[in-house]
Amino acid sequence: MNEHVVRLEGAGRSFGASTALTGVDLTIRAGERVAVLGASGAGKSTLLALLNGSLQPSEGSVELFGAATAGLPARTRRGLQRRVGTVSQGLDLIEQVRVLHNVNAGRLAEWGTPRALASLVWPHPDERALGALEAVGLGWAVHERTERLSGGERQRVAIARLLIQRPDLVLADEPVASLDPTRAAEVLGLLGRATDSRGTLVVTLHQPQLARDHCTRAIGLREGRLVFDTPIADLASHLLDELYARA
């Protein structure tokens, strides 16, 4: 049995009087490709924030790589988070700098502060950085200013940053929401490449067919609750009808 990468037991998260997630039991094992489906506001982004340790649960527990995230010393938590690569909806790129700077941001944890600061002044396009950009079709853009790229190209920069980081767990929040089907399939394929043979991908999606094409498992969130957790082959229409039915 593969080791578990993430385990949630009765996990929930509230923001004041508003409950985003409640009572979620979930185990994700190494090597899985998990699609998180649900309407806007279902709690998908909150779930990913719990998975990468940037949010702590208001109830229940969250384990990341076998360690409970609540109450960890900051240094220990950062060590766990270095093993997680995240593509947020906003991409978290610095638009005013060169593409190479944004890609090398995936290495800041391994470089340490002095070398990271030096890289801002003397960017070094080594084989690893160039290989990551070539893999996403942006080998030509090493020294381009990020703000000059198209939206799709900036998305590829964010994925190149993941490739150079070599994370054990990749979390992607709505990475294909505004893309046409062809480009969406390309991006999901690249995200799959961001993990090695034992790496794990968790991606929030609105398109069930993309989940079927690129994932091995699907979970459904509705109003902050887990309503199904199924192998992708068993993602039946009645599950989706229930998931997206109007309250």
C-alpha positions as a Markdown table, in Angstrom:
| # | Residue | x | y | z |
|---|---|---|---|---|
| 1 | Met | 0.0 | 0.0 | 0.0 |
| 2 | Asn | 1.4 | 3.5 | -0.9 |
| 3 | Glu | 2.2 | 5.8 | 1.9 |
| 4 | His | -0.3 | 8.5 | 2.5 |
| 5 | Val | 0.7 | 12.0 | 1.5 |
| 6 | Val | -2.3 | 13.8 | 3.1 |
| 7 | Arg | -4.8 | 12.7 | 5.7 |
| 8 | Leu | -7.8 | 14.6 | 7.0 |
| 9 | Glu | -10.0 | 13.4 | 9.8 |
| 10 | Gly | -13.1 | 15.4 | 10.5 |
| 11 | Ala | -11.4 | 18.4 | 9.2 |
| 12 | Gly | -13.2 | 21.7 | 8.8 |
| 13 | Arg | -12.5 | 25.4 | 8.5 |
| 14 | Ser | -14.6 | 28.4 | 9.4 |
| 15 | Phe | -14.0 | 32.1 | 8.8 |
| 16 | Gly | -15.9 | 33.9 | 11.6 |
| 17 | Ala | -19.5 | 32.8 | 11.3 |
| 18 | Ser | -19.0 | 31.3 | 7.8 |
| 19 | Thr | -18.2 | 27.7 | 7.4 |
| 20 | Ala | -16.1 | 26.8 | 4.4 |
| 21 | Leu | -15.5 | 23.1 | 5.1 |
| 22 | Thr | -16.8 | 20.7 | 7.7 |
| 23 | Gly | -16.3 | 17.1 | 8.7 |
| 24 | Val | -14.0 | 16.1 | 5.8 |
| 25 | Asp | -12.4 | 12.7 | 6.0 |
| 26 | Leu | -9.9 | 12.2 | 3.2 |
| 27 | Thr | -6.7 | 10.2 | 2.6 |
| 28 | Ile | -4.6 | 10.8 | -0.5 |
| 29 | Arg | -1.7 | 8.4 | -1.2 |
| 30 | Ala | 1.5 | 8.8 | -3.1 |
| 31 | Gly | 1.1 | 8.6 | -6.9 |
| 32 | Glu | -2.6 | 9.5 | -7.1 |
| 33 | Arg | -4.0 | 12.1 | -9.5 |
| 34 | Val | -7.1 | 13.5 | -7.7 |
| 35 | Ala | -9.6 | 15.8 | -9.2 |
| 36 | Val | -11.6 | 18.0 | -6.7 |
| 37 | Leu | -15.0 | 18.8 | -8.3 |
| 38 | Gly | -17.7 | 21.2 | -7.1 |
| 39 | Ala | -19.5 | 24.5 | -7.8 |
| 40 | Ser | -17.9 | 27.8 | -7.0 |
| 41 | Gly | -18.0 | 28.3 | -3.2 |
| 42 | Ala | -18.1 | 24.6 | -2.5 |
| 43 | Gly | -14.8 | 24.8 | -0.5 |
| 44 | Lys | -12.3 | 23.6 | -3.1 |
| 45 | Ser | -9.8 | 26.4 | -2.6 |
| 46 | Thr | -10.1 | 26.1 | 1.2 |
| 47 | Leu | -9.4 | 22.4 | 1.0 |
| 48 | Leu | -6.2 | 23.0 | -1.0 |
| 49 | Ala | -5.1 | 25.6 | 1.6 |
| 50 | Leu | -5.5 | 23.0 | 4.3 |
| 51 | Leu | -3.5 | 20.5 | 2.2 |
| 52 | Asn | -0.5 | 22.8 | 1.8 |
| 53 | Gly | -0.5 | 23.9 | 5.4 |
| 54 | Ser | -1.2 | 27.6 | 4.7 |
| 55 | Leu | -4.5 | 27.3 | 6.6 |
| 56 | Gln | -5.0 | 25.3 | 9.8 |
| 57 | Pro | -8.3 | 23.5 | 10.5 |
| 58 | Ser | -10.8 | 25.0 | 12.8 |
| 59 | Glu | -11.9 | 21.4 | 13.6 |
| 60 | Gly | -10.5 | 18.0 | 13.2 |
| 61 | Ser | -6.9 | 17.3 | 12.0 |
| 62 | Val | -4.8 | 17.5 | 8.9 |
| 63 | Glu | -1.6 | 15.4 | 8.4 |
| 64 | Leu | 0.9 | 16.3 | 5.7 |
| 65 | Phe | 3.5 | 13.6 | 5.0 |
| 66 | Gly | 2.6 | 11.9 | 8.2 |
| 67 | Ala | 2.9 | 15.0 | 10.4 |
| 68 | Ala | -0.1 | 16.9 | 11.9 |
| 69 | Thr | 0.1 | 20.5 | 10.6 |
| 70 | Ala | -1.5 | 22.1 | 13.7 |
| 71 | Gly | 1.0 | 23.2 | 16.4 |
| 72 | Leu | 4.1 | 22.4 | 14.4 |
| 73 | Pro | 7.1 | 24.7 | 14.9 |
| 74 | Ala | 7.4 | 27.2 | 12.0 |
| 75 | Arg | 10.7 | 25.7 | 10.8 |
| 76 | Thr | 9.2 | 22.2 | 10.7 |
| 77 | Arg | 6.1 | 23.4 | 8.9 |
| 78 | Arg | 8.2 | 25.2 | 6.3 |
| 79 | Gly | 10.2 | 22.0 | 5.8 |
| 80 | Leu | 7.0 | 20.1 | 5.0 |
| 81 | Gln | 5.7 | 22.9 | 2.7 |
| 82 | Arg | 8.9 | 22.7 | 0.6 |
| 83 | Arg | 7.7 | 19.3 | -0.5 |
| 84 | Val | 4.5 | 20.9 | -1.9 |
| 85 | Gly | 4.2 | 22.9 | -5.1 |
| 86 | Thr | 1.1 | 25.0 | -5.6 |
| 87 | Val | -0.3 | 26.8 | -8.6 |
| 88 | Ser | -2.9 | 29.2 | -7.3 |
| 89 | Gln | -5.6 | 30.9 | -9.4 |
| 90 | Gly | -3.5 | 34.1 | -9.3 |
| 91 | Leu | -0.3 | 32.2 | -10.3 |
| 92 | Asp | 1.7 | 34.2 | -7.7 |
| 93 | Leu | 4.2 | 35.5 | -10.3 |
| 94 | Ile | 6.2 | 38.7 | -10.1 |
| 95 | Glu | 5.1 | 40.4 | -13.3 |
| 96 | Gln | 7.9 | 43.0 | -13.5 |
| 97 | Val | 10.9 | 40.6 | -13.5 |
| 98 | Arg | 12.3 | 38.2 | -16.1 |
| 99 | Val | 10.8 | 34.8 | -16.6 |
| 100 | Leu | 14.0 | 33.2 | -15.3 |
| 101 | His | 13.5 | 35.0 | -11.9 |
| 102 | Asn | 10.0 | 33.5 | -11.5 |
| 103 | Val | 11.2 | 30.0 | -12.5 |
| 104 | Asn | 14.1 | 30.1 | -10.1 |
| 105 | Ala | 11.7 | 31.0 | -7.3 |
| 106 | Gly | 11.0 | 27.3 | -7.2 |
| 107 | Arg | 14.5 | 26.8 | -5.8 |
| 108 | Leu | 14.6 | 29.5 | -3.0 |
| 109 | Ala | 14.0 | 26.9 | -0.3 |
| 110 | Glu | 17.1 | 24.8 | -1.4 |
| 111 | Trp | 19.3 | 27.9 | -2.1 |
| 112 | Gly | 18.8 | 29.8 | 1.1 |
| 113 | Thr | 18.5 | 33.6 | 1.4 |
| 114 | Pro | 22.1 | 34.7 | 0.3 |
| 115 | Arg | 22.0 | 32.8 | -2.9 |
| 116 | Ala | 18.4 | 33.7 | -3.6 |
| 117 | Leu | 19.1 | 37.4 | -3.2 |
| 118 | Ala | 22.2 | 37.0 | -5.5 |
| 119 | Ser | 20.1 | 35.3 | -8.1 |
| 120 | Leu | 17.9 | 38.5 | -8.4 |
| 121 | Val | 21.0 | 40.5 | -9.4 |
| 122 | Trp | 22.8 | 37.8 | -11.4 |
| 123 | Pro | 20.2 | 35.4 | -12.7 |
| 124 | His | 21.7 | 32.1 | -13.7 |
| 125 | Pro | 20.0 | 30.1 | -16.5 |
| 126 | Asp | 21.5 | 26.7 | -15.6 |
| 127 | Glu | 20.5 | 23.4 | -17.2 |
| 128 | Arg | 17.7 | 22.8 | -14.7 |
| 129 | Ala | 16.0 | 26.1 | -15.3 |
| 130 | Leu | 16.4 | 25.9 | -19.1 |
| 131 | Gly | 15.1 | 22.4 | -19.1 |
| 132 | Ala | 12.0 | 23.4 | -17.1 |
| 133 | Leu | 11.3 | 26.2 | -19.6 |
| 134 | Glu | 11.9 | 24.0 | -22.6 |
| 135 | Ala | 9.5 | 21.4 | -21.1 |
| 136 | Val | 6.6 | 23.9 | -21.1 |
| 137 | Gly | 7.5 | 25.4 | -24.5 |
| 138 | Leu | 9.1 | 28.6 | -23.3 |
| 139 | Gly | 12.8 | 28.0 | -23.9 |
| 140 | Trp | 12.8 | 31.2 | -25.9 |
| 141 | Ala | 11.4 | 33.3 | -23.0 |
| 142 | Val | 14.2 | 33.0 | -20.5 |
| 143 | His | 15.1 | 36.7 | -20.4 |
| 144 | Glu | 11.6 | 38.0 | -21.3 |
| 145 | Arg | 9.8 | 40.2 | -18.8 |
| 146 | Thr | 7.0 | 38.2 | -17.4 |
| 147 | Glu | 4.4 | 41.0 | -17.8 |
| 148 | Arg | 5.0 | 40.8 | -21.6 |
| 149 | Leu | 3.8 | 37.2 | -21.9 |
| 150 | Ser | 0.2 | 36.1 | -22.6 |
| 151 | Gly | -2.0 | 34.7 | -19.9 |
| 152 | Gly | -1.4 | 31.2 | -21.1 |
| 153 | Glu | 2.4 | 31.7 | -21.3 |
| 154 | Arg | 2.4 | 33.1 | -17.7 |
| 155 | Gln | 0.6 | 29.9 | -16.6 |
| 156 | Arg | 3.3 | 27.9 | -18.2 |
| 157 | Val | 5.9 | 29.9 | -16.3 |
| 158 | Ala | 4.2 | 28.9 | -13.0 |
| 159 | Ile | 4.3 | 25.3 | -14.1 |
| 160 | Ala | 8.0 | 25.6 | -15.0 |
| 161 | Arg | 8.5 | 26.9 | -11.4 |
| 162 | Leu | 6.9 | 23.6 | -10.2 |
| 163 | Leu | 9.1 | 21.5 | -12.4 |
| 164 | Ile | 12.3 | 23.0 | -11.0 |
| 165 | Gln | 11.0 | 22.6 | -7.5 |
| 166 | Arg | 10.4 | 18.9 | -8.0 |
| 167 | Pro | 7.7 | 18.7 | -5.4 |
| 168 | Asp | 6.3 | 15.5 | -3.9 |
| 169 | Leu | 2.8 | 17.0 | -3.9 |
| 170 | Val | 1.4 | 19.3 | -6.6 |
| 171 | Leu | -1.8 | 21.4 | -5.8 |
| 172 | Ala | -3.4 | 23.3 | -8.6 |
| 173 | Asp | -6.4 | 25.5 | -8.0 |
| 174 | Glu | -8.6 | 25.9 | -11.1 |
| 175 | Pro | -5.6 | 25.9 | -13.5 |
| 176 | Val | -7.6 | 25.6 | -16.6 |
| 177 | Ala | -10.8 | 27.6 | -15.8 |
| 178 | Ser | -10.3 | 30.1 | -18.6 |
| 179 | Leu | -8.7 | 27.9 | -21.2 |
| 180 | Asp | -10.1 | 26.2 | -24.3 |
| 181 | Pro | -10.3 | 22.4 | -24.3 |
| 182 | Thr | -7.0 | 21.9 | -26.2 |
| 183 | Arg | -5.0 | 24.2 | -24.0 |
| 184 | Ala | -6.6 | 22.8 | -20.9 |
| 185 | Ala | -5.5 | 19.3 | -21.8 |
| 186 | Glu | -2.0 | 20.6 | -22.5 |
| 187 | Val | -1.8 | 22.3 | -19.1 |
| 188 | Leu | -3.0 | 19.3 | -17.2 |
| 189 | Gly | -0.5 | 17.1 | -19.0 |
| 190 | Leu | 2.3 | 19.5 | -17.9 |
| 191 | Leu | 1.0 | 19.4 | -14.3 |
| 192 | Gly | 1.3 | 15.6 | -14.5 |
| 193 | Arg | 4.9 | 16.0 | -15.5 |
| 194 | Ala | 5.6 | 18.2 | -12.5 |
| 195 | Thr | 5.6 | 15.1 | -10.3 |
| 196 | Asp | 7.8 | 12.0 | -10.7 |
| 197 | Ser | 6.6 | 8.4 | -10.7 |
| 198 | Arg | 5.6 | 8.6 | -7.0 |
| 199 | Gly | 4.5 | 12.2 | -7.0 |
| 200 | Thr | 0.9 | 13.2 | -6.3 |
| 201 | Leu | -1.4 | 15.7 | -8.0 |
| 202 | Val | -4.5 | 17.3 | -6.6 |
| 203 | Val | -6.3 | 19.7 | -8.9 |
| 204 | Thr | -9.6 | 21.5 | -8.6 |
| 205 | Leu | -11.7 | 21.4 | -11.8 |
| 206 | His | -15.1 | 22.3 | -13.1 |
| 207 | Gln | -14.9 | 20.0 | -16.1 |
| 208 | Pro | -15.7 | 16.3 | -15.3 |
| 209 | Gln | -14.4 | 15.2 | -18.7 |
| 210 | Leu | -10.9 | 16.6 | -18.0 |
| 211 | Ala | -11.0 | 14.8 | -14.7 |
| 212 | Arg | -11.8 | 11.5 | -16.5 |
| 213 | Asp | -8.9 | 12.1 | -19.0 |
| 214 | His | -6.2 | 13.1 | -16.5 |
| 215 | Cys | -7.0 | 11.8 | -13.0 |
| 216 | Thr | -7.3 | 8.5 | -11.3 |
| 217 | Arg | -9.8 | 9.6 | -8.6 |
| 218 | Ala | -12.5 | 12.2 | -8.1 |
| 219 | Ile | -13.9 | 13.8 | -5.0 |
| 220 | Gly | -16.9 | 16.0 | -4.9 |
| 221 | Leu | -17.5 | 19.0 | -2.6 |
| 222 | Arg | -20.9 | 20.6 | -2.0 |
| 223 | Glu | -21.4 | 23.4 | 0.5 |
| 224 | Gly | -18.3 | 22.5 | 2.3 |
| 225 | Arg | -19.0 | 18.8 | 2.7 |
| 226 | Leu | -17.5 | 15.8 | 0.9 |
| 227 | Val | -20.3 | 14.1 | -1.0 |
| 228 | Phe | -18.4 | 11.5 | -3.0 |
| 229 | Asp | -15.0 | 10.0 | -3.3 |
| 230 | Thr | -14.6 | 7.5 | -6.1 |
| 231 | Pro | -12.2 | 6.0 | -8.6 |
| 232 | Ile | -12.4 | 8.0 | -11.8 |
| 233 | Ala | -13.9 | 5.0 | -13.7 |
| 234 | Asp | -16.9 | 5.2 | -11.4 |
| 235 | Leu | -17.6 | 8.9 | -11.8 |
| 236 | Ala | -21.2 | 8.4 | -12.9 |
| 237 | Ser | -23.6 | 11.0 | -14.1 |
| 238 | His | -25.9 | 10.7 | -11.1 |
| 239 | Leu | -23.0 | 11.7 | -8.8 |
| 240 | Leu | -22.4 | 14.8 | -10.9 |
| 241 | Asp | -26.1 | 15.6 | -11.0 |
| 242 | Glu | -26.3 | 15.5 | -7.3 |
| 243 | Leu | -23.1 | 17.6 | -6.9 |
| 244 | Tyr | -24.2 | 20.4 | -9.2 |
| 245 | Ala | -28.0 | 20.4 | -8.4 |
| 246 | Arg | -29.3 | 23.7 | -7.2 |
| 247 | Ala | -29.9 | 23.8 | -3.4 |
